[in-house]
Amino acid sequence: MGEMTSPQSADSGNIVPLRPGHRWEDVRVRVGPPRPRIAPGTYEAITVGLRRNDRFDRRGVELLFNVYEGQVCASPVIAYDVAMFISLPAKKDGSLSPNCRLAQMLGMLDQVRRDKYRTYDLSVLEGKVWRVLVDDTKQDHTGKLKDTDLVPYSVVRRVLSRA
């Protein structure tokens, strides 16, 4: 029988011998910090980031907010990078529904013209102050968060108005 090799465990405690021929390749992954969780409710927040979120055969964006305990700049930030997940039309040249959350936000900034379709640069959302509704996640991509060890986190459900 050949020589036994042992994996290095994270706690350097228990070492279990493996059969020869097993390899442990050097594979590294990036892991972000846990998503924040705060009490559900209405808060003031600033838009601080936007990133594409194309997953599960759907196009979308993740709009990030820093959420404040009270008024922006007069109170501390209680949660950084709270996400609002927004679906985009399936086709890249598809139009947003006038009732979707993103179109409503652009309307609150007086960006939407009522007489014709236009293309908008979403950088106009950067650094704006909003009144938002924060809630816990209710589901993941597979459906309801039930019979799972997944921990809910806070998301911006809706932008209510400009603050």
C-alpha positions as CSV (number, residue, x, y, z in Angstrom):
1,M,0.0,0.0,0.0
2,G,1.2,3.5,-0.8
3,E,2.1,6.5,1.3
4,M,-0.8,8.3,3.1
5,T,-1.3,12.0,2.7
6,S,-3.3,14.3,5.0
7,P,-5.2,17.5,4.3
8,Q,-4.5,20.5,6.4
9,S,-7.7,21.3,8.2
10,A,-8.7,24.9,9.0
11,D,-8.4,24.4,12.7
12,S,-5.2,22.3,12.4
13,G,-6.8,19.8,14.9
14,N,-8.1,16.6,13.4
15,I,-6.0,15.2,10.6
16,V,-7.5,12.2,8.8
17,P,-5.2,10.1,6.5
18,L,-6.4,9.8,2.9
19,R,-5.8,7.1,0.4
20,P,-2.8,7.8,-2.0
21,G,-3.6,9.5,-5.2
22,H,-6.0,12.1,-3.8
23,R,-5.0,15.6,-4.6
24,W,-6.2,18.9,-3.0
25,E,-5.7,21.5,-5.7
26,D,-5.1,25.1,-4.8
27,V,-8.5,26.7,-5.5
28,R,-9.4,30.2,-4.2
29,V,-12.7,32.0,-4.1
30,R,-13.7,35.5,-3.2
31,V,-16.3,35.8,-0.5
32,G,-17.9,39.0,0.4
33,P,-18.9,40.1,3.8
34,P,-22.3,38.9,5.1
35,R,-25.2,41.1,3.9
36,P,-26.5,43.5,6.6
37,R,-29.6,43.0,8.5
38,I,-31.5,45.8,10.3
39,A,-35.0,46.1,11.6
40,P,-37.7,46.4,8.9
41,G,-39.1,49.9,8.5
42,T,-38.8,53.2,6.7
43,Y,-35.5,54.9,6.5
44,E,-33.5,57.6,4.7
45,A,-30.8,56.2,2.4
46,I,-28.3,57.2,-0.2
47,T,-27.6,55.3,-3.4
48,V,-24.0,54.3,-3.3
49,G,-23.5,51.6,-5.9
50,L,-24.9,49.8,-8.9
51,R,-23.9,46.5,-10.3
52,R,-25.1,44.0,-12.9
53,N,-26.9,41.0,-11.5
54,D,-27.4,38.6,-14.4
55,R,-28.3,35.3,-12.7
56,F,-30.6,32.4,-13.2
57,D,-31.2,33.3,-16.9
58,R,-32.5,36.7,-15.9
59,R,-31.1,40.2,-16.4
60,G,-31.0,42.6,-13.5
61,V,-29.2,45.1,-11.4
62,E,-28.4,45.4,-7.8
63,L,-28.8,49.0,-6.5
64,L,-26.9,49.5,-3.3
65,F,-27.9,51.9,-0.5
66,N,-26.3,53.1,2.7
67,V,-29.2,53.3,5.2
68,Y,-29.2,55.9,8.0
69,E,-30.7,55.7,11.5
70,G,-32.4,59.0,11.0
71,Q,-31.8,61.9,8.6
72,V,-28.9,61.5,6.2
73,C,-25.8,63.3,7.4
74,A,-27.4,64.1,10.8
75,S,-27.3,60.5,12.0
76,P,-25.1,57.4,11.7
77,V,-25.2,54.8,8.9
78,I,-26.8,51.7,10.4
79,A,-26.2,49.5,7.3
80,Y,-23.9,49.7,4.3
81,D,-24.7,48.4,0.9
82,V,-28.2,47.2,1.4
83,A,-29.4,45.9,-2.0
84,M,-32.5,46.5,-4.0
85,F,-32.7,43.8,-6.7
86,I,-34.3,45.1,-9.9
87,S,-35.2,42.9,-12.9
88,L,-34.6,44.3,-16.4
89,P,-36.3,43.4,-19.6
90,A,-35.2,40.0,-21.1
91,K,-34.1,41.6,-24.3
92,K,-31.3,44.1,-24.1
93,D,-33.3,46.6,-26.2
94,G,-36.5,46.0,-24.2
95,S,-38.2,48.9,-22.5
96,L,-38.9,49.2,-18.8
97,S,-42.5,49.2,-17.7
98,P,-43.5,52.7,-16.5
99,N,-44.7,51.1,-13.3
100,C,-41.4,49.3,-12.4
101,R,-39.4,50.5,-9.5
102,L,-36.5,51.7,-11.6
103,A,-38.8,53.8,-13.9
104,Q,-40.5,55.3,-10.8
105,M,-37.1,56.3,-9.3
106,L,-36.1,58.0,-12.6
107,G,-39.5,59.7,-12.6
108,M,-38.8,61.0,-9.0
109,L,-35.7,62.7,-10.5
110,D,-37.8,64.3,-13.3
111,Q,-35.8,62.2,-15.8
112,V,-38.8,60.5,-17.5
113,R,-40.3,62.3,-20.5
114,R,-44.0,61.5,-21.0
115,D,-44.0,62.1,-24.7
116,K,-41.5,59.5,-25.9
117,Y,-39.2,56.6,-25.0
118,R,-35.6,57.5,-24.1
119,T,-32.5,55.7,-23.0
120,Y,-31.3,56.6,-19.5
121,D,-27.9,56.5,-18.0
122,L,-28.4,55.1,-14.5
123,S,-25.5,57.2,-13.1
124,V,-28.1,59.8,-12.4
125,L,-29.1,57.7,-9.4
126,E,-25.7,57.9,-7.8
127,G,-25.5,59.8,-4.5
128,K,-29.2,60.7,-4.3
129,V,-31.1,60.7,-1.0
130,W,-34.3,58.6,-0.8
131,R,-36.9,57.5,1.6
132,V,-36.9,53.7,1.4
133,L,-38.8,50.7,2.8
134,V,-36.4,48.1,4.2
135,D,-37.6,44.5,4.8
136,D,-36.1,41.1,5.3
137,T,-35.6,38.7,2.4
138,K,-38.6,36.5,1.9
139,Q,-37.1,34.1,-0.7
140,D,-34.0,33.0,-2.6
141,H,-33.8,31.9,-6.3
142,T,-35.4,28.6,-5.4
143,G,-38.5,30.0,-3.7
144,K,-39.4,30.6,-0.1
145,L,-36.7,30.6,2.6
146,K,-38.2,27.6,4.4
147,D,-36.7,24.3,5.6
148,T,-33.3,26.0,5.1
149,D,-30.4,27.3,7.2
150,L,-30.2,30.4,5.0
151,V,-30.3,33.5,7.2
152,P,-32.5,36.4,6.0
153,Y,-30.9,39.7,5.3
154,S,-32.2,43.2,4.7
155,V,-33.2,44.5,1.3
156,V,-34.7,47.7,0.0
157,R,-38.2,46.7,-1.1
158,R,-39.3,50.0,-2.4
159,V,-38.2,53.6,-2.8
160,L,-41.0,55.7,-1.4
161,S,-39.9,59.2,-2.3
162,R,-37.0,61.6,-2.5
163,A,-36.0,62.6,1.0
